[in-house]
């Protein structure tokens, strides 16, 4: 899996809550902070000057781990955030963080939300 694009943010006020949501998962029980917990899932996040985590980068995750991580983080991710990944055949999946606060994977060319295609 590779990352294609992302617009991702967890505001500083939500970082501790996001960490609490994942710190007891088997992948990151040894992680001492939010960054290390996310890294245990194969992702790297960076903090901006305001304490928000506003950058994300793939460092070695698979789709199963990514789904588990994003589902737990979804309630704390800023609405409108997304991460687009692609598999080895370049089939894209968009992880869309919506008002429902779920990380919803959508395959490329699949309608998003209530969108309908017109023909």
N, C-alpha and C positions, 0 to 999 in steps of 0.2 A: 504494500500500500504506500502511496505517496500523497502529499498534500498539494493541491492545485492552487487554492486561494483561501483566504480567511478574512473575516472581519469579526473579531472576537474580543469581548471585554467582560471582566468581572470587576465591578466597582469596589474600591477599597473597603467600603462599609459592609460588603458581602463576602469578603475573602475568608474571614474566620468561620462563617457559616458554611461556606463551600468546603473548607478544610475539614470541618466537623462531619460533613456528609460523606467524605471518602476516607478519612484517616483510619477507620477500623476495617476497611476492606482488606482481604488477604494480600492483595498486591502491594499495599503500602503501609502495613502495620509498623514498619521500622522507620517510616518517614517522619522527620522531626518538624517539618513545616509544609505549607501548601505546595511550594515549588517542587520539593522532593517527592511529595505524594503524587502529583501529576506526572512527574518524571518516571515513577514506577510503572505507569501505564504506557510509557513510550512517547510521551509528549513533553515539550519544554514550553514554559510560560515565562514571560518577562514583565516586570513591574515598570510602570512609567513614573515620572516625577511626583505624581499625585497619589501614588500607592495603588493605583488600579492595575490589574493584570490585563494588558491590552495587546499583547502579542502572543501568538501561539505558533509552535513549530513541531512538526512530526519528527521524532528521532528514532522510531522503531516500533510502532504499535501495529496491531492487526485490527480488523474490523470488529471482532468480538470484544476486545479490550476497550476499543474506542467507544463502542456502544455503551458498555457498562459505565465507563467514566462520564461520558456526556449525559447519560440519563441521571446520574447522581448530581452533576453540576448544574443541570438545566435550570432549576429554580433560582439560581444565583447569577446566571449569565444575563447580561444586558439584552433586553428584547431587541430583535433585529440582527443579532449576531449570527454568524454562520461559519462553517468550515466545509470546504469542498475537498474530498479525497478521491483518489482513483486507484483502481486495482491494477494488476500487472497487464491487463488488456485495455487499459485506459477507460474502463467503465467508471463513470463518475457517480459519486454519492454526495449529496449536500446534506450536511447536518444543520438543520434549521432550528434556531432557538426562537420560539414564538411566544405570543402572549399566554398560551396554554402552559408555558414553562415546561415543555418537553423537548428533548433533542430528537427530532424526527428525521430519520434518514430517508432521503428521496433519491431514487435513481435518476440519472439525466434523462430528460424528455418526459418525465412523469409530472402530471399537473401538481402544482403546489397548493395546499389548502383547498379552498373552495373554487379555485380556478377551473374553468371549463374551456376546452379547446373548441374553437369555432371552425367549421369547415364550409 
